[in-house]
Amino acid sequence: MRPQVVIVATMAINAVLFAINILVAVPSGSRAVLSQAIYSITDLIGACLILWGFYASQRAPTADHPFGFGKERFFWAFMASFIAFTIAGLVVLVTGLERVYNPTAISDPFGGVVVVGISLAASVGGIVVALYELRQARETVQSLMESAHLGVKTIFFQDIVSIGASTVAFAGIGLVAIWHVNIADGIAACVVGGLLIAGGFVISAESRELLIGKSIPPQIARRILGFVERDPRLRGVRSLQSMMLGPDDALIALRVNFIDGLTTDQVEREIDMISAALRAEFPAIRHIIIEPES
């Protein structure tokens, strides 16, 4: 899929949402609408960080970073989730609690209903863009969730949480507009803040796994073992170790046992052939270490 399309679409949507939400939140005093404005601006900042990580990861390897900069995407996706979920969630939760303890009337609750409804529709639109890109790439939501495309997953998850948060905010401001239950505005903001904080924990946990060196998926490892063990000059593979260096960049280290009678030159040629065949069959495996054993 094209991660840039999903990221840029998210940036554009959140820039518009922040503008319309803040224009209603400030004069009306609605904490539910303010929660949408806060989340939109932090989501925009997060998308910018994810986009920066995408381009930073494209740098060529250096002496200090011989395996490249693929993990830039993991780091900046983690920072995006921290800002968009944790920081935004805490700010929204505090503003909601303040309104719960001091419920006051909202000057334009119906305007709040409209802009929160727009936020809900825009969040659905973000999901549609992501699903379209997945379909174009012949991928599924399940394959995305199982992949190491942490930046795109973070944005996809942000849109899902945003739908839930917008629904809660819509219900809260709707109660104020129809039945004048002013405390519902603060309660809605508190619930939105809780949703954001919970979402931050989920994404941060996955970010941690990739940052500290998560292996390739087990099903891919099994395919690699089966592929290598078909080589007639191998007795077998003693071990396979791996690490995700980026969404489309993996390192594998194989300890293999060749058949008896091969010369050193033949072993070296065989290693080169296996490496070339692996790269052709599994393009994401860019770094291959093969250690022969007697």
C-alpha positions in Angstrom: 0.0 0.0 0.0 1.0 3.7 -0.3 1.5 4.9 3.3 2.1 8.5 2.1 -1.5 8.7 0.8 -3.0 7.5 4.1 -0.7 9.9 6.1 -1.4 13.0 3.9 -5.1 12.3 3.9 -5.1 12.1 7.7 -3.2 15.4 7.9 -5.6 17.2 5.6 -8.7 15.8 7.4 -7.4 16.7 10.9 -6.3 20.2 9.9 -9.9 20.9 8.7 -11.4 19.3 11.8 -9.2 21.2 14.2 -10.3 24.5 12.6 -14.0 23.9 12.6 -14.0 22.3 16.1 -12.0 25.1 17.7 -14.1 27.8 16.1 -17.2 26.3 17.9 -15.5 25.1 21.1 -14.1 28.4 22.2 -17.3 30.6 22.0 -19.7 27.8 23.1 -17.5 26.6 25.9 -18.3 22.9 25.1 -15.7 20.5 26.5 -16.9 17.7 24.3 -16.3 19.8 21.2 -13.0 21.0 22.7 -12.0 17.4 23.1 -12.4 16.9 19.4 -10.3 20.0 18.6 -7.5 18.8 21.0 -7.5 15.3 19.5 -7.5 16.7 15.9 -4.5 18.9 16.4 -2.5 16.2 18.2 -3.5 13.7 15.5 -2.3 16.2 12.9 1.1 16.5 14.8 1.3 12.7 15.0 0.7 12.3 11.3 3.4 14.8 10.6 5.8 12.8 12.8 4.9 9.6 11.0 5.5 11.2 7.6 8.8 12.5 8.8 9.7 9.0 10.0 8.8 7.6 6.6 11.2 9.9 4.8 13.9 9.7 7.4 13.9 5.9 7.0 14.8 6.2 3.4 18.3 7.3 4.1 21.2 5.1 2.8 23.1 3.0 5.4 26.1 4.6 7.0 29.1 3.4 8.9 27.3 4.1 12.2 24.1 2.6 10.9 25.1 -0.3 8.6 21.6 -1.8 8.6 20.0 1.5 7.5 17.4 3.7 9.2 14.2 1.6 8.9 13.5 1.8 12.7 13.0 5.5 12.3 9.5 4.6 11.3 9.0 2.7 14.5 10.3 5.5 16.7 8.3 8.3 15.1 5.2 6.2 15.1 5.7 5.7 18.8 6.1 9.4 19.3 2.9 10.0 17.3 0.9 7.6 19.4 2.3 9.2 22.6 1.2 12.7 21.5 -2.1 11.8 19.8 -3.3 9.4 22.5 -1.5 9.9 25.8 -1.0 13.6 25.9 -4.2 14.4 24.2 -6.1 12.0 26.4 -4.7 13.5 29.6 -5.6 17.1 28.5 -9.1 16.1 27.4 -9.6 14.2 30.7 -8.6 17.2 32.8 -10.9 19.6 30.9 -13.7 17.1 31.2 -13.3 16.7 34.9 -13.3 20.5 35.3 -16.7 20.6 33.6 -18.1 17.7 35.6 -17.2 19.5 38.9 -18.5 22.8 37.5 -21.2 22.2 34.9 -22.2 25.3 33.1 -24.5 26.0 30.2 -23.2 25.8 26.6 -24.1 28.8 24.4 -24.5 26.9 21.2 -25.1 23.2 21.8 -26.7 22.6 18.3 -23.6 24.0 16.6 -21.6 21.6 18.7 -23.8 18.7 17.5 -23.1 19.7 13.9 -19.3 20.0 14.1 -19.0 16.7 16.2 -21.1 15.0 13.5 -18.7 16.3 10.9 -15.8 14.9 12.9 -17.5 11.6 13.1 -18.1 11.6 9.3 -14.5 12.6 8.7 -13.2 9.8 10.9 -15.2 7.3 8.8 -13.7 9.0 5.7 -10.2 8.3 7.0 -11.1 4.6 7.5 -12.4 4.5 3.9 -9.1 5.9 2.5 -7.1 3.3 4.4 -9.4 0.5 3.3 -9.1 1.7 -0.3 -5.3 1.7 -0.1 -5.4 -1.8 1.4 -7.7 -3.0 -1.4 -5.4 -1.5 -4.1 -2.4 -3.3 -2.5 -4.5 -6.5 -2.3 -4.1 -6.6 1.5 -6.6 -7.0 4.3 -7.1 -5.3 7.6 -5.9 -8.5 9.2 -2.6 -8.5 7.2 -2.2 -4.8 8.2 -2.6 -5.6 11.9 -0.1 -8.4 11.6 2.4 -6.4 9.7 5.2 -4.1 11.0 3.6 -1.0 9.3 3.3 0.7 12.6 2.8 4.2 11.2 -0.2 3.2 9.1 -1.5 1.0 11.9 -1.3 3.9 14.3 -3.3 6.2 11.9 -5.8 3.4 11.3 -6.2 2.9 15.0 -6.5 6.6 15.5 -9.4 6.7 13.1 -11.1 3.9 14.9 -10.7 5.5 18.3 -11.8 8.8 16.8 -15.0 7.2 15.6 -15.7 6.0 19.2 -14.7 9.3 20.7 -16.8 11.4 18.2 -19.8 9.1 18.9 -19.4 9.7 22.7 -19.0 13.5 22.2 -22.0 13.5 19.8 -24.1 11.8 22.5 -22.9 14.1 25.2 -23.5 17.4 23.3 -26.8 16.0 22.1 -28.0 15.5 25.7 -27.1 19.1 26.4 -28.9 20.4 23.3 -32.1 18.4 23.8 -32.5 17.9 27.5 -30.1 20.6 28.9 -28.1 18.0 30.9 -25.0 20.3 31.2 -22.9 17.7 33.1 -23.1 15.4 30.1 -20.7 17.6 28.2 -18.0 17.1 30.9 -18.8 13.4 31.2 -18.4 12.9 27.4 -15.0 14.7 27.5 -13.9 12.4 30.4 -14.9 9.3 28.4 -13.1 10.6 25.3 -10.0 11.2 27.4 -10.2 7.7 28.8 -10.5 6.2 25.3 -7.5 8.1 24.0 -5.3 7.0 27.0 -6.4 3.4 26.5 -5.6 3.6 22.8 -2.1 5.0 23.6 -1.3 2.0 25.8 -2.2 -0.4 23.0 -0.1 1.3 20.4 2.8 1.9 22.7 3.0 -1.8 23.6 3.3 -2.8 20.0 5.8 0.1 19.4 8.0 -1.3 22.2 8.1 -4.7 20.7 9.4 -3.4 17.4 11.8 -0.9 18.9 13.6 -3.5 21.1 13.9 -6.0 18.2 10.8 -8.1 17.3 11.4 -11.1 15.1 9.7 -11.7 11.8 6.2 -13.3 12.0 6.3 -17.0 12.7 4.5 -17.9 9.5 7.1 -16.1 7.4 9.9 -17.8 9.4 8.4 -21.2 8.6 8.2 -20.3 4.9 11.9 -19.3 5.0 12.9 -22.6 6.7 11.0 -24.6 4.2 12.4 -22.7 1.3 16.0 -23.0 2.4 15.8 -26.7 3.4 14.8 -27.6 -0.1 18.4 -27.0 -1.2 19.9 -30.4 -2.0 23.3 -29.5 -0.5 21.9 -28.8 2.9 21.4 -31.3 5.6 19.3 -28.9 7.5 19.0 -25.5 9.3 20.2 -25.5 12.9 18.7 -22.2 13.8 17.0 -19.1 12.4 17.2 -15.7 14.2 15.5 -12.6 12.8 14.7 -8.9 13.6 12.4 -6.4 12.0 14.5 -3.4 11.0 11.6 -1.6 9.3 8.1 -2.3 8.0 9.7 -3.7 4.8 13.2 -4.5 6.0 14.2 -7.6 8.0 17.5 -9.2 9.1 17.8 -13.0 9.3 20.7 -15.1 10.5 20.8 -18.8 9.6 23.1 -21.5 11.0 23.1 -24.3 8.4 24.7 -27.7 8.0 25.9 -28.5 4.6 26.5 -32.1 3.3 29.9 -33.5 3.6 32.6 -33.3 0.9 32.0 -29.6 -0.2 35.1 -27.5 -0.6 35.4 -24.0 0.9 34.8 -22.4 -2.5 31.7 -24.5 -3.0 30.3 -23.6 0.4 30.9 -19.9 -0.3 29.1 -20.2 -3.7 26.2 -22.1 -2.1 25.8 -19.3 0.5 25.7 -16.7 -2.2 23.1 -18.7 -4.1 20.9 -19.2 -1.1 21.2 -15.5 -0.2 20.2 -14.5 -3.7 17.3 -16.9 -3.8 16.0 -15.7 -0.5 16.1 -12.1 -1.5 14.2 -12.9 -4.7 11.5 -14.9 -2.9 11.3 -12.6 0.1 12.0 -9.0 -1.0 11.6 -7.6 2.6 14.6 -9.7 3.7 17.4 -7.3 2.9 20.1 -8.5 5.3 21.0 -12.2 5.3 23.8 -13.8 7.4 24.4 -17.5 6.8 26.8 -19.3 9.1 27.9 -22.8 8.0 28.4 -25.6 10.5 30.3 -28.8 10.1 
